[in-house]
Amino acid sequence: MLTTLGKRSVESPSMRDRLTDCHARIRKFCALAKRLSEGGPADHTREAAADLHRYFSIALPLHVRDEDESVRPRLERLADPSLSAALETMSAEHVTAEVALDELLAEWSAIAQAPSEARCLQTRTAALWFDTYMHRHLEAEELRIFPALDALPRGQWDAIVAEMQARRR
């Protein structure tokens, strides 16, 4: 039996933890997209395609809004030119990812409705490109943008978390 000594933290995840968790989920779903593009049994591909469609059409846009509407404006107030450039790149890459996802979302919807090995295989090039693109994008955010969050006053962190929660209600 495991016994924990000391106080247990009952704090909810911090704003940075929430963003990092979102990035982990994005990576997980990118990996699923690659696996789906290899084909498989119809019941598995149907479920995977439905999960991918749901995640990338609902959850990812919420994450993008978190970064573009809550994080970016606050970090821009720091008036750091290199950070401003990184934020501009981040938002531009969000648009590129959205455009690339349009094709995949249509394919995943079709696979969820009528799975076929051929249709799964047709997503291979787009899924591989998207996975590579997103990993590079997420790493850039984690290396340049996430550390800048430490310069924000704690009240701004709380405001960002409140906005993130409101988007998910």
Backbone as CSV, one residue per row, in Angstrom:
resi,resn,N_x,N_y,N_z,CA_x,CA_y,CA_z,C_x,C_y,C_z
1,MET,0.850,-1.181,0.000,0.000,0.000,0.000,0.889,1.236,0.000
2,LEU,0.557,2.188,-0.849,1.319,3.411,-0.970,0.760,4.449,-0.014
3,THR,1.637,5.030,0.788,1.228,6.065,1.723,1.946,7.348,1.363
4,THR,1.205,8.413,1.240,1.783,9.704,0.922,1.865,10.528,2.187
5,LEU,3.038,11.072,2.434,3.236,11.918,3.602,3.238,13.371,3.174
6,GLY,2.809,14.231,4.047,2.814,15.657,3.731,1.524,16.084,3.086
7,LYS,1.498,17.352,2.714,0.294,17.911,2.113,0.198,17.526,0.645
8,ARG,-0.986,17.236,0.224,-1.240,16.984,-1.190,-1.662,18.287,-1.832
9,SER,-1.194,18.512,-3.005,-1.561,19.716,-3.728,-2.967,19.552,-4.307
10,VAL,-3.821,20.500,-4.017,-5.167,20.468,-4.573,-5.345,21.598,-5.587
11,GLU,-4.232,22.246,-5.907,-4.301,23.327,-6.884,-4.642,22.757,-8.252
12,SER,-5.393,23.531,-9.005,-5.662,23.118,-10.375,-4.400,23.396,-11.202
13,PRO,-4.293,22.759,-12.355,-3.096,22.956,-13.171,-2.897,24.440,-13.513
14,SER,-1.646,24.841,-13.564,-1.340,26.227,-13.920,-1.616,26.440,-15.403
15,MET,-1.599,27.691,-15.784,-1.823,28.036,-17.180,-0.763,27.379,-18.052
16,ARG,0.479,27.416,-17.629,1.555,26.809,-18.401,1.368,25.289,-18.490
17,ASP,0.957,24.658,-17.386,0.684,23.218,-17.398,-0.426,22.886,-18.389
18,ARG,-1.440,23.708,-18.412,-2.563,23.475,-19.334,-2.094,23.541,-20.785
19,LEU,-1.284,24.540,-21.098,-0.777,24.674,-22.466,0.133,23.496,-22.820
20,THR,0.978,23.111,-21.892,1.880,21.977,-22.114,1.085,20.688,-22.300
21,ASP,0.037,20.510,-21.509,-0.818,19.329,-21.652,-1.488,19.317,-23.029
22,CYS,-1.918,20.479,-23.491,-2.518,20.567,-24.831,-1.504,20.130,-25.885
23,HIS,-0.272,20.581,-25.736,0.764,20.202,-26.702,0.988,18.692,-26.688
24,ALA,0.956,18.093,-25.518,1.114,16.633,-25.430,-0.036,15.933,-26.162
25,ARG,-1.244,16.448,-26.007,-2.391,15.845,-26.699,-2.274,16.034,-28.215
26,ILE,-1.807,17.194,-28.652,-1.622,17.419,-30.090,-0.639,16.387,-30.643
27,ARG,0.466,16.183,-29.935,1.455,15.189,-30.384,0.840,13.791,-30.419
28,LYS,0.035,13.466,-29.416,-0.618,12.147,-29.359,-1.538,11.951,-30.556
29,PHE,-2.306,12.959,-30.890,-3.235,12.832,-32.012,-2.516,12.876,-33.356
30,CYS,-1.403,13.585,-33.441,-0.590,13.531,-34.669,-0.066,12.110,-34.879
31,ALA,0.366,11.462,-33.803,0.836,10.078,-33.895,-0.308,9.157,-34.326
32,LEU,-1.503,9.395,-33.814,-2.663,8.600,-34.213,-2.959,8.800,-35.698
33,ALA,-2.826,10.023,-36.185,-3.063,10.297,-37.612,-2.076,9.513,-38.477
34,LYS,-0.828,9.433,-38.039,0.160,8.653,-38.788,-0.203,7.169,-38.776
35,ARG,-0.619,6.662,-37.624,-0.999,5.242,-37.543,-2.219,4.957,-38.420
36,LEU,-3.192,5.855,-38.385,-4.386,5.669,-39.216,-4.006,5.625,-40.692
37,SER,-3.044,6.426,-41.078,-2.656,6.482,-42.490,-2.001,5.190,-42.972
38,GLU,-1.710,4.288,-42.055,-1.160,2.984,-42.415,-2.259,1.946,-42.615
39,GLY,-3.501,2.331,-42.320,-4.625,1.418,-42.483,-4.809,0.528,-41.268
40,GLY,-5.698,-0.434,-41.409,-5.976,-1.356,-40.316,-7.399,-1.857,-40.395
41,PRO,-7.813,-2.612,-39.384,-9.183,-3.134,-39.365,-10.215,-1.994,-39.383
42,ALA,-11.309,-2.233,-40.049,-12.330,-1.197,-40.231,-12.824,-0.605,-38.924
43,ASP,-13.054,-1.444,-37.911,-13.567,-0.895,-36.650,-12.536,0.015,-35.980
44,HIS,-11.257,-0.330,-36.099,-10.214,0.531,-35.520,-10.051,1.831,-36.305
45,THR,-10.067,1.730,-37.624,-9.885,2.953,-38.427,-11.094,3.872,-38.292
46,ARG,-12.283,3.295,-38.191,-13.494,4.110,-37.998,-13.384,4.917,-36.697
47,GLU,-13.008,4.235,-35.617,-12.895,4.893,-34.313,-11.776,5.932,-34.302
48,ALA,-10.629,5.563,-34.870,-9.497,6.501,-34.902,-9.845,7.743,-35.717
49,ALA,-10.476,7.549,-36.854,-10.841,8.683,-37.706,-11.836,9.603,-36.998
50,ALA,-12.804,9.007,-36.309,-13.774,9.814,-35.559,-13.085,10.590,-34.439
51,ASP,-12.163,9.931,-33.736,-11.423,10.607,-32.661,-10.580,11.758,-33.215
52,LEU,-9.907,11.511,-34.326,-9.085,12.559,-34.950,-9.947,13.738,-35.399
53,HIS,-11.050,13.434,-36.030,-11.927,14.506,-36.500,-12.429,15.340,-35.327
54,ARG,-12.863,14.670,-34.290,-13.384,15.377,-33.116,-12.287,16.239,-32.475
55,TYR,-11.118,15.663,-32.256,-10.055,16.419,-31.591,-9.618,17.627,-32.423
56,PHE,-9.328,17.391,-33.690,-8.773,18.471,-34.505,-9.822,19.480,-34.974
57,SER,-11.102,19.149,-34.883,-12.125,20.135,-35.259,-12.689,20.880,-34.051
58,ILE,-12.495,20.341,-32.840,-13.038,20.984,-31.640,-11.934,21.447,-30.696
59,ALA,-11.111,20.522,-30.244,-10.118,20.854,-29.215,-8.973,21.709,-29.736
60,LEU,-8.421,21.364,-30.896,-7.301,22.161,-31.410,-7.697,23.621,-31.655
61,PRO,-8.839,23.895,-32.258,-9.206,25.308,-32.418,-9.329,26.059,-31.083
62,LEU,-9.762,25.382,-30.037,-9.822,26.026,-28.722,-8.410,26.363,-28.230
63,HIS,-7.485,25.449,-28.425,-6.096,25.694,-28.026,-5.504,26.862,-28.815
64,VAL,-5.771,26.899,-30.086,-5.277,27.997,-30.922,-5.841,29.329,-30.429
65,ARG,-7.105,29.346,-30.089,-7.699,30.569,-29.534,-7.052,30.939,-28.210
66,ASP,-6.749,29.946,-27.375,-6.063,30.227,-26.112,-4.763,30.985,-26.380
67,GLU,-4.008,30.495,-27.345,-2.716,31.118,-27.630,-2.871,32.456,-28.337
68,ASP,-3.740,32.525,-29.333,-3.869,33.754,-30.121,-4.657,34.859,-29.424
69,GLU,-5.652,34.471,-28.634,-6.524,35.473,-28.026,-6.203,35.780,-26.570
70,SER,-5.558,34.863,-25.883,-5.274,35.075,-24.461,-3.787,35.264,-24.181
71,VAL,-2.966,34.386,-24.725,-1.529,34.461,-24.466,-0.874,35.571,-25.273
72,ARG,-1.085,35.575,-26.576,-0.375,36.521,-27.444,-0.568,37.985,-27.040
73,PRO,-1.794,38.453,-26.837,-1.950,39.881,-26.503,-1.193,40.276,-25.231
74,ARG,-1.167,39.392,-24.275,-0.478,39.714,-23.012,1.039,39.729,-23.198
75,LEU,1.547,38.780,-23.964,2.994,38.754,-24.199,3.438,39.910,-25.099
76,GLU,2.568,40.339,-26.005,2.926,41.475,-26.863,3.137,42.745,-26.039
77,ARG,2.453,42.850,-24.918,2.609,44.027,-24.055,4.002,44.112,-23.441
78,LEU,4.753,43.022,-23.477,6.117,43.046,-22.945,7.061,43.828,-23.859
79,ALA,6.623,44.085,-25.080,7.373,44.905,-26.049,8.790,44.383,-26.292
80,ASP,8.905,43.083,-26.447,10.183,42.447,-26.775,10.142,42.117,-28.267
81,PRO,10.980,42.778,-29.081,10.908,42.572,-30.541,11.091,41.114,-30.980
82,SER,12.005,40.376,-30.364,12.188,38.986,-30.792,10.991,38.125,-30.368
83,LEU,10.416,38.436,-29.229,9.215,37.722,-28.795,8.042,38.065,-29.705
84,SER,7.930,39.326,-30.082,6.857,39.742,-30.998,6.958,38.991,-32.318
85,ALA,8.174,38.813,-32.807,8.368,38.065,-34.057,7.955,36.606,-33.872
86,ALA,8.305,36.021,-32.734,7.923,34.632,-32.451,6.400,34.498,-32.358
87,LEU,5.749,35.478,-31.762,4.287,35.453,-31.652,3.633,35.583,-33.021
88,GLU,4.191,36.422,-33.864,3.669,36.585,-35.229,3.814,35.272,-35.995
89,THR,4.968,34.636,-35.859,5.191,33.345,-36.510,4.209,32.306,-35.993
90,MET,4.007,32.276,-34.682,3.076,31.328,-34.073,1.688,31.461,-34.708
91,SER,1.189,32.680,-34.776,-0.163,32.888,-35.315,-0.236,32.552,-36.795
92,ALA,0.801,32.892,-37.546,0.824,32.551,-38.975,0.842,31.042,-39.157
93,GLU,1.591,30.355,-38.322,1.637,28.897,-38.408,0.304,28.267,-38.011
94,HIS,-0.426,28.890,-37.130,-1.762,28.386,-36.792,-2.646,28.395,-38.036
95,VAL,-2.552,29.446,-38.837,-3.353,29.535,-40.062,-2.932,28.444,-41.044
96,THR,-1.632,28.257,-41.212,-1.133,27.223,-42.112,-1.625,25.846,-41.674
97,ALA,-1.565,25.578,-40.380,-2.028,24.288,-39.861,-3.520,24.102,-40.121
98,GLU,-4.290,25.157,-39.934,-5.736,25.067,-40.165,-6.040,24.722,-41.617
99,VAL,-5.336,25.358,-42.538,-5.544,25.081,-43.963,-5.184,23.630,-44.273
100,ALA,-4.057,23.165,-43.725,-3.633,21.783,-43.961,-4.633,20.795,-43.372
101,LEU,-5.214,21.149,-42.254,-6.173,20.252,-41.597,-7.471,20.104,-42.370
102,ASP,-7.838,21.100,-43.156,-9.102,21.014,-43.903,-9.182,19.719,-44.709
103,GLU,-8.109,19.390,-45.409,-8.079,18.169,-46.220,-8.177,16.934,-45.334
104,LEU,-7.410,16.912,-44.263,-7.418,15.752,-43.375,-8.768,15.586,-42.678
105,LEU,-9.377,16.672,-42.254,-10.681,16.572,-41.588,-11.725,15.946,-42.511
106,ALA,-11.703,16.343,-43.768,-12.646,15.760,-44.727,-12.389,14.263,-44.893
107,GLU,-11.131,13.888,-44.987,-10.787,12.470,-45.126,-11.170,11.679,-43.872
108,TRP,-10.861,12.226,-42.706,-11.195,11.515,-41.468,-12.699,11.342,-41.310
109,SER,-13.450,12.354,-41.703,-14.908,12.246,-41.644,-15.392,11.115,-42.559
110,ALA,-14.843,11.061,-43.761,-15.231,10.015,-44.709,-14.837,8.629,-44.191
111,ILE,-13.644,8.516,-43.601,-13.196,7.221,-43.064,-14.086,6.799,-41.894
112,ALA,-14.474,7.745,-41.064,-15.342,7.424,-39.928,-16.698,6.897,-40.415
113,GLN,-17.153,7.420,-41.549,-18.441,6.982,-42.104,-18.330,5.653,-42.855
114,ALA,-17.256,5.517,-43.622,-17.080,4.322,-44.452,-15.593,3.995,-44.532
115,PRO,-15.070,3.307,-43.518,-13.636,3.033,-43.492,-13.182,2.155,-44.657
116,SER,-12.019,2.500,-45.179,-11.406,1.657,-46.207,-9.898,1.816,-46.115
117,GLU,-9.216,0.742,-46.405,-7.752,0.739,-46.376,-7.212,1.794,-47.343
118,ALA,-7.786,1.851,-48.528,-7.309,2.798,-49.546,-7.467,4.245,-49.075
119,ARG,-8.580,4.543,-48.487,-8.812,5.916,-48.022,-7.815,6.274,-46.911
120,CYS,-7.557,5.345,-46.003,-6.567,5.583,-44.947,-5.207,5.878,-45.557
121,LEU,-4.811,5.064,-46.522,-3.506,5.233,-47.159,-3.407,6.575,-47.894
122,GLN,-4.534,7.078,-48.387,-4.527,8.370,-49.084,-4.189,9.532,-48.158
123,THR,-4.320,9.334,-46.861,-4.015,10.415,-45.919,-2.535,10.444,-45.530
124,ARG,-1.761,9.477,-45.981,-0.380,9.300,-45.515,0.482,10.545,-45.694
125,THR,0.548,11.081,-46.882,1.422,12.234,-47.137,1.003,13.428,-46.283
126,ALA,-0.276,13.704,-46.241,-0.758,14.848,-45.457,-0.539,14.628,-43.961
127,ALA,-0.760,13.408,-43.482,-0.578,13.120,-42.054,0.890,13.250,-41.652
128,LEU,1.787,12.756,-42.488,3.219,12.870,-42.188,3.663,14.328,-42.202
129,TRP,3.199,15.082,-43.200,3.560,16.496,-43.270,3.034,17.230,-42.039
130,PHE,1.779,16.978,-41.683,1.170,17.662,-40.549,1.895,17.327,-39.254
131,ASP,2.247,16.071,-39.065,2.975,15.656,-37.869,4.308,16.398,-37.759
132,THR,5.064,16.424,-38.828,6.357,17.118,-38.828,6.175,18.607,-38.569
133,TYR,5.205,19.199,-39.241,4.939,20.626,-39.093,4.564,20.968,-37.653
134,MET,3.664,20.187,-37.087,3.196,20.477,-35.734,4.286,20.261,-34.691
135,HIS,5.098,19.239,-34.858,6.186,19.043,-33.896,7.146,20.234,-33.905
136,ARG,7.474,20.721,-35.085,8.356,21.891,-35.179,7.683,23.115,-34.566
137,HIS,6.419,23.303,-34.859,5.649,24.440,-34.350,5.568,24.396,-32.819
138,LEU,5.219,23.247,-32.279,5.069,23.112,-30.827,6.406,23.325,-30.120
139,GLU,7.462,22.771,-30.673,8.779,22.938,-30.065,9.184,24.416,-30.041
140,ALA,8.914,25.120,-31.122,9.245,26.552,-31.164,8.473,27.322,-30.093
141,GLU,7.208,27.005,-29.927,6.426,27.663,-28.875,6.982,27.357,-27.497
142,GLU,7.319,26.105,-27.276,7.818,25.698,-25.959,9.176,26.302,-25.634
143,LEU,9.990,26.513,-26.657,11.327,27.067,-26.435,11.345,28.586,-26.337
144,ARG,10.471,29.257,-27.086,10.528,30.718,-27.128,9.367,31.402,-26.413
145,ILE,8.175,30.903,-26.597,6.997,31.600,-26.076,6.683,31.187,-24.637
146,PHE,6.683,29.910,-24.351,6.335,29.477,-22.995,7.243,30.078,-21.924
147,PRO,8.567,30.132,-22.129,9.411,30.753,-21.098,9.081,32.229,-20.864
148,ALA,8.617,32.916,-21.880,8.267,34.338,-21.743,7.063,34.527,-20.828
149,LEU,6.266,33.492,-20.655,5.108,33.592,-19.770,5.513,33.931,-18.341
150,ASP,6.734,33.544,-17.963,7.209,33.819,-16.607,7.319,35.312,-16.317
151,ALA,7.395,36.131,-17.356,7.497,37.576,-17.175,6.144,38.222,-16.884
152,LEU,5.068,37.465,-17.053,3.734,38.014,-16.797,3.424,37.981,-15.307
153,PRO,2.725,38.999,-14.830,2.286,38.971,-13.429,1.318,37.807,-13.200
154,ARG,1.303,37.279,-12.011,0.463,36.135,-11.662,-1.011,36.385,-11.988
155,GLY,-1.477,37.603,-11.831,-2.863,37.931,-12.155,-3.179,37.687,-13.623
156,GLN,-2.204,37.897,-14.494,-2.407,37.638,-15.921,-2.523,36.135,-16.183
157,TRP,-1.761,35.345,-15.445,-1.876,33.891,-15.573,-3.288,33.451,-15.205
158,ASP,-3.792,33.997,-14.105,-5.140,33.649,-13.655,-6.182,34.060,-14.688
159,ALA,-5.991,35.216,-15.289,-6.929,35.685,-16.313,-6.901,34.779,-17.539
160,ILE,-5.716,34.341,-17.930,-5.608,33.430,-19.074,-6.320,32.118,-18.771
161,VAL,-6.104,31.563,-17.586,-6.773,30.309,-17.197,-8.290,30.496,-17.223
162,ALA,-8.771,31.617,-16.697,-10.219,31.876,-16.685,-10.760,31.928,-18.115
163,GLU,-10.035,32.554,-19.021,-10.473,32.630,-20.418,-10.456,31.240,-21.064
164,MET,-9.432,30.462,-20.749,-9.347,29.102,-21.293,-10.552,28.275,-20.810
165,GLN,-10.861,28.382,-19.538,-11.991,27.624,-18.988,-13.305,28.084,-19.603
166,ALA,-13.458,29.374,-19.793,-14.698,29.901,-20.376,-14.908,29.380,-21.801
167,ARG,-13.847,29.218,-22.552,-13.975,28.698,-23.925,-14.472,27.258,-23.938
168,ARG,-14.264,26.535,-22.872,-14.601,25.121,-22.843,-15.949,24.842,-22.180
169,ARG,-16.664,25.881,-21.829,-17.999,25.684,-21.221,-19.048,25.545,-22.268
